[in-house]
């Protein structure tokens, strides 16, 4: 069953590249006491994710902060090295935290995984975005397969 508005974010560990090394990030600690935007992409360096999804959140990071968002995080079923390299290539800097869910544990705990084996990609995350307040989901937008609209930075800015 997929996560829904009002549910708490599952307690899992993701990975982030910091100072050239992978670092464990506990979701309980990351979202505790914060108003956060979390968005997921099917894969780092993939066309829509690289051309639109991540760049939008980087571009509008200041506007999210002005609306009281404490952090923006991007998660993908990739390893921390790939997510770190993608964030660096896209200029994410401190604007977007790049989180790796290498074994899809977080994605599966959310119930938002998808089967991308026909594309040679295995289990991946659906494309979604959510507003989290102190670890609880306040708003959630899950894209239809192949779509990109409701999880965009531009859409979220209108809603938060």
Secondary structure, 3 states (H helix, E strand, C coil): CCCCCCCECCCCEEEEEECCEEEEEEHHHHHCCCEEEEEECCCCCCHHHHHHHHHHHHHCHHHHHHCCCCEEEEEECCCHHHHHHHHHHHCCCCCCEEEECCCCHHHHHHCCEEECHHHCCCEEECCEEEEEECCEEEEEEECCCCCCCCCCHHHHHHHC
